[in-house]
């Protein structure tokens, strides 16, 4: 299947930092009978400090976690599909949907971790409400972040998307008569430097620090409770036959409920991560919806 430009861009959206080394992998979890067992989890960035905290927390619950560190985002899903790891945790729903659709796989989410919001920044205004009508707001022009940026602006009541918004939204979907601002596209590397010339700009996370900004400077960002943000929630993924595995569900709970882990995730992200506990059925529904959209675009 020929990939659309959006599909190619989706690989840039997984939001954990890339590690430099590729570790070995193999094996399955032991039986979920309450005894000691080992679960192999594929990640990208096993050296991030919170993973050690997580492994220790799992051990306290009688579960030995082996982290299998991959060097790039293209590796953990095939490893999971082939049974080389039991779970993986590195991607959001859109990335998983693209992988499943492109490879005929049925990997499924078994728990939510965090969303890494895309933020709106301004050097002139302290709040969205202060932005005057008909002002110009800049968004990144790469396909994946463009769609997400428009959803952020809609959530902030700055624009209205005629189709309600999706992962394929473009400037042509903006209902100008119902929108407060004018939107212009810029190369992602230029949105931050455009701040003196526009009322506000959506800035990709990769360019926040280099621009002298902090995540807390954002005047708007993805609302994790907004259904349009759901496809950008990061997840634990498993093979479909393991979706009800009690040990895997327990590992999700440990990640979500161990304060030292969640604090470490937020700190590692520079304060951008928002921890979420989205119900699994909602994650699955979102995955199915996104896969359907990808198939229709293909």
C-alpha positions in Angstrom: 0.0 0.0 0.0 1.4 3.4 -0.9 1.6 5.6 2.1 0.1 9.1 2.0 2.2 12.1 3.2 0.3 12.0 6.5 1.1 8.4 7.1 4.8 9.1 6.5 4.6 12.0 8.9 2.9 10.0 11.6 6.2 8.4 12.5 7.3 11.8 13.8 4.5 11.9 16.3 5.5 9.3 18.8 6.6 11.4 21.7 9.2 9.8 23.8 12.9 10.6 23.2 14.9 8.1 21.1 17.6 6.1 22.7 20.9 5.3 21.1 21.3 1.6 21.6 19.4 -1.5 20.6 19.0 -4.1 23.3 18.3 -7.8 22.8 14.8 -9.1 23.0 12.8 -12.4 23.4 10.3 -14.2 25.5 6.8 -14.0 26.9 5.3 -13.3 30.2 4.8 -16.1 32.7 1.3 -17.2 33.8 -0.9 -14.6 35.3 -1.6 -16.7 38.4 -0.4 -14.2 41.0 3.1 -15.7 41.2 6.4 -14.1 40.3 6.8 -13.7 36.5 8.7 -11.8 33.9 7.2 -9.4 31.4 9.2 -7.9 28.5 8.2 -4.4 27.6 9.6 -2.7 24.5 10.4 0.9 24.8 12.3 3.7 23.0 14.4 5.4 25.7 14.9 2.9 28.5 17.6 5.1 30.0 14.9 7.7 31.0 15.1 7.7 34.8 11.4 7.0 35.5 11.7 3.5 33.9 14.0 2.4 36.7 11.4 3.6 39.2 8.7 1.7 37.3 10.7 -1.5 37.2 11.2 -1.3 41.0 7.5 -0.5 41.6 6.5 -3.6 39.5 9.0 -5.8 41.4 7.3 -4.7 44.7 4.1 -6.2 43.2 5.8 -9.5 42.3 6.3 -8.7 38.6 9.8 -8.7 37.0 9.8 -6.2 34.2 12.5 -6.5 31.5 12.9 -3.4 29.4 13.8 -4.1 25.8 15.3 -0.9 24.5 14.9 -0.1 20.8 16.8 2.5 18.8 13.9 3.9 16.8 10.1 3.9 16.5 9.9 1.4 13.7 11.0 -1.6 15.8 8.8 -2.1 18.9 5.5 -2.9 17.0 7.0 -5.6 14.8 8.7 -7.1 17.9 5.4 -7.1 19.7 3.6 -8.7 16.8 6.2 -11.4 16.5 6.1 -12.2 20.2 9.6 -10.9 21.0 8.2 -8.6 23.7 4.9 -8.9 25.7 4.0 -5.2 25.7 5.3 -2.0 24.3 5.0 1.6 25.4 6.3 4.3 23.2 3.5 5.5 20.8 0.1 7.2 20.6 -3.1 5.8 19.0 -2.5 7.4 15.6 0.9 5.8 15.3 -0.5 2.3 16.3 -3.4 2.7 13.9 -1.0 3.5 11.0 1.1 0.5 11.9 -1.8 -1.9 12.1 -3.4 -0.7 8.8 -0.1 -0.7 6.9 0.9 -4.2 8.2 -2.4 -6.1 8.6 -1.9 -6.4 12.3 -4.3 -6.1 15.2 -2.2 -4.8 18.1 -4.4 -3.2 20.7 -4.2 -0.6 23.5 -4.4 -2.0 27.0 -3.9 1.2 28.9 -3.3 4.9 28.7 -0.1 6.7 29.9 0.1 10.4 28.9 -0.6 13.0 26.3 2.1 15.4 25.3 0.1 18.5 24.5 0.8 20.8 21.5 0.8 24.3 22.7 -0.2 27.8 21.6 2.2 30.5 22.5 2.2 34.3 22.3 4.6 37.1 23.0 1.9 39.7 22.9 -1.1 38.2 24.8 -1.4 36.5 28.1 -4.5 34.6 27.3 -6.6 33.3 24.4 -9.3 35.7 25.4 -7.0 38.7 24.8 -6.3 37.8 21.2 -8.3 40.2 19.1 -10.8 39.2 16.4 -9.3 38.9 12.9 -5.7 38.5 14.3 -3.3 36.1 12.6 -2.3 32.9 14.2 0.5 30.7 12.8 0.5 26.9 12.7 3.2 24.4 11.6 2.7 23.2 8.0 3.8 19.6 8.3 0.6 17.5 7.7 0.3 15.7 11.0 1.0 18.7 13.3 -1.1 21.0 11.1 -4.2 18.9 11.7 -3.5 18.7 15.4 -2.8 22.4 15.6 -6.1 23.2 14.1 -7.8 21.0 16.6 -6.0 23.0 19.4 -7.3 26.2 17.9 -10.8 24.9 17.7 -10.6 23.7 21.3 -9.6 27.2 22.3 -12.6 28.7 20.4 -10.4 30.6 18.0 -11.6 28.7 14.9 -14.4 26.4 13.9 -13.7 23.4 11.6 -16.6 22.7 9.2 -16.3 19.0 9.5 -15.8 19.0 13.3 -12.1 18.3 12.9 -10.1 15.2 12.3 -6.5 14.0 11.9 -6.8 15.1 8.2 -8.0 18.7 8.8 -6.5 21.4 6.7 -6.9 25.2 6.4 -9.6 24.6 3.8 -11.7 23.0 6.6 -11.8 26.2 8.6 -15.3 27.9 8.6 -14.1 31.5 8.3 -17.5 33.0 9.1 -17.5 31.2 12.5 -13.8 31.7 13.3 -12.3 34.5 15.4 -8.8 34.5 13.8 -7.0 34.0 10.5 -4.7 31.1 10.3 -1.4 31.0 8.4 0.9 28.0 7.8 4.7 28.2 8.4 7.5 25.8 8.4 7.6 24.2 12.0 11.1 25.7 12.6 9.7 29.2 12.0 6.6 29.3 14.2 8.5 30.3 17.3 10.5 33.0 15.5 7.2 34.3 14.1 5.9 35.3 17.5 6.7 39.0 17.1 4.8 39.2 13.9 1.6 37.2 14.8 -0.8 37.2 17.6 0.1 33.6 18.6 1.6 30.5 17.1 1.4 26.7 17.6 4.9 25.6 18.4 6.0 21.9 18.1 7.4 20.6 21.4 10.8 20.0 19.8 11.3 23.8 19.4 10.0 25.1 22.7 13.2 25.0 24.7 15.4 26.2 21.8 13.2 29.2 21.4 13.7 30.3 25.0 10.2 29.2 26.0 8.8 26.8 28.6 5.8 24.5 28.3 4.2 26.6 31.1 4.2 29.6 28.7 1.5 28.1 26.6 -1.8 30.0 26.6 -3.7 27.0 25.2 -2.9 23.3 24.4 -4.6 20.0 23.7 -7.4 19.4 26.2 -7.0 15.7 27.2 -10.7 15.5 27.8 -11.5 16.7 24.3 -12.5 13.7 22.1 -10.4 15.2 19.3 -7.3 14.8 21.4 -7.8 11.2 22.2 -5.9 9.8 19.2 -2.8 11.6 20.6 -2.9 9.7 23.9 0.1 7.5 24.5 -0.5 3.9 25.3 0.6 0.4 26.4 0.0 -1.9 23.5 -0.4 -5.7 23.4 -1.3 -8.4 21.0 -5.1 -8.8 20.6 -5.1 -12.2 22.3 -3.6 -10.6 25.4 -6.0 -7.7 25.8 -7.5 -9.2 29.0 -4.2 -10.4 30.6 -4.5 -9.5 34.3 -0.8 -9.1 34.7 -0.6 -6.6 31.9 -3.6 -4.7 33.3 -1.7 -4.6 36.7 1.4 -3.2 35.0 -0.8 -0.4 33.5 -2.2 0.4 37.0 1.3 0.5 38.5 2.4 3.0 35.8 -0.7 5.2 36.3 -0.9 5.0 40.1 2.8 5.2 41.2 3.4 8.9 42.0 7.2 8.5 41.7 6.7 7.2 38.1 4.2 9.8 37.0 6.3 12.6 38.5 9.3 11.2 36.6 7.4 11.1 33.3 6.4 14.7 33.7 9.9 15.8 34.8 11.5 13.9 31.9 9.1 15.7 29.4 10.1 19.1 30.7 6.7 19.5 32.2 4.7 19.0 29.0 3.3 15.5 29.8 -0.3 15.3 31.1 -0.9 11.9 32.7 -4.3 10.3 31.7 -6.3 7.2 32.7 -8.5 7.0 29.6 -10.7 3.9 29.8 -9.5 1.1 27.6 -12.8 0.8 25.7 -12.4 4.5 24.7 -8.8 3.8 23.5 -10.0 0.9 21.4 -12.8 2.8 19.9 -10.5 5.6 19.0 -8.0 3.2 17.4 -10.8 1.6 15.3 -12.0 5.1 14.2 -8.5 6.2 13.2 -7.8 3.0 11.3 -11.0 3.4 9.4 -10.0 7.0 8.5 -6.6 5.8 7.3 -8.1 3.0 5.2 -10.5 5.5 3.6 -7.6 7.8 2.8 -5.5 5.0 1.3 
